[in-house]
Amino acid sequence: MDAQQFGAFISKKRKDNNLTQKELAEKLMVTDKAISRWENGHGFPDIETLEPLAKELGVSLIELMHSKEGTETTSTKEANLAIQETIWISLEARRKKERRLYALFGVVGCVVIICLFLLVFCQI
């Protein structure tokens, strides 16, 4: 995927949908600077942002990835489903990591409370 071509496609589709960079950014919960970077070919959105971006631009994931409209065929529809599944798996992995982190914070918090409790009552 060419960054310049991808950025030009996003810019064109955003303008076709009468959206400003700021409006698109708000819908995707990113900054308008991120939209600007993508449109100028200085980077790509996170994998989790691709599906909402395609939806807001009114294109399929495959069309977004190829940076052109009308590239949807039976095999690309299957690829589109595979990409959606990959995004879902990525989100699930992130949620699992967050749950582990929260559990770790809970354990550390309990240890700190027990230590403080022992310090306070051992000095009395």
C-alpha positions in Angstrom: 0.0 0.0 0.0 1.5 3.3 -1.1 1.2 6.0 1.6 0.8 8.9 -0.9 -1.9 7.1 -2.9 -3.7 6.0 0.3 -3.6 9.6 1.7 -4.9 11.0 -1.6 -7.8 8.5 -1.6 -8.7 9.3 2.0 -8.6 13.1 1.2 -10.8 12.7 -1.9 -13.4 10.5 -0.1 -13.5 12.8 2.9 -14.1 15.8 0.6 -16.7 13.7 -1.4 -18.5 13.2 1.9 -18.3 16.9 2.8 -16.3 16.3 5.9 -13.5 18.4 7.3 -10.4 16.7 8.8 -11.7 17.7 12.2 -15.1 16.2 11.7 -13.7 13.0 10.4 -11.2 12.9 13.3 -14.1 13.3 15.8 -16.0 10.5 14.3 -12.9 8.2 14.5 -11.9 9.5 17.9 -8.4 10.5 16.6 -6.8 13.9 16.2 -7.2 16.1 13.1 -3.4 16.0 13.0 -3.6 12.2 12.5 -6.0 12.7 9.6 -3.6 15.3 8.1 -0.6 12.9 8.5 -2.5 10.1 6.7 -3.7 12.4 3.9 -0.2 13.7 3.4 1.2 10.2 3.2 3.2 10.4 6.4 1.7 7.3 8.0 -1.3 5.0 8.2 -4.1 4.5 10.7 -4.0 1.8 13.3 -5.5 -1.5 12.2 -8.5 -0.9 14.6 -9.2 2.4 12.9 -9.4 1.0 9.3 -12.9 -0.4 9.6 -14.5 2.8 11.1 -12.5 4.9 8.6 -13.9 2.8 5.7 -17.4 3.1 7.1 -17.2 6.9 7.5 -15.8 7.3 3.9 -18.5 5.0 2.5 -16.1 2.4 1.0 -15.3 -1.2 1.8 -12.1 -2.2 3.6 -10.7 -3.7 0.4 -11.4 -0.4 -1.5 -9.7 1.5 1.3 -6.7 -0.8 1.3 -6.4 -0.7 -2.5 -7.1 3.1 -2.4 -9.6 2.9 -5.2 -13.3 2.3 -5.5 -14.9 -0.6 -7.4 -12.4 -3.2 -6.4 -15.0 -5.3 -4.6 -15.4 -8.8 -6.0 -16.4 -12.2 -4.5 -12.9 -12.9 -3.5 -12.4 -9.4 -2.1 -15.6 -9.8 -0.1 -14.1 -12.8 1.5 -10.9 -10.9 2.1 -13.0 -8.1 3.6 -14.5 -10.5 6.1 -11.0 -11.8 6.9 -9.8 -8.3 7.6 -12.8 -7.6 9.8 -12.0 -10.8 11.7 -8.4 -9.8 12.1 -9.4 -6.4 13.5 -11.8 -8.2 15.9 -9.0 -10.5 17.0 -6.7 -7.6 17.5 -9.3 -5.8 19.7 -9.8 -8.9 21.7 -6.1 -9.3 22.3 -6.0 -5.7 23.5 -8.9 -6.2 25.9 -7.2 -9.3 27.3 -4.0 -7.3 28.0 -6.0 -4.6 29.7 -7.8 -7.2 31.9 -4.4 -8.6 32.9 -3.1 -5.1 33.7 -6.1 -4.3 35.8 -5.6 -7.6 37.7 -2.0 -6.8 38.3 -2.9 -3.3 39.6 -5.4 -5.0 41.9 -2.8 -7.4 43.3 -0.3 -4.6 43.8 -2.9 -2.4 45.4 -3.8 -5.2 47.9 -0.1 -5.8 48.7 0.4 -2.0 49.3 -2.7 -1.9 51.6 -1.5 -4.9 53.6 2.0 -3.4 54.0 0.5 -0.1 55.2 -1.8 -1.9 57.5 1.1 -3.8 59.0 3.3 -0.7 59.3 0.5 1.2 61.1 -0.5 -1.5 63.6 3.1 -2.7 64.2 4.1 0.7 65.5 1.2 0.9 68.1 
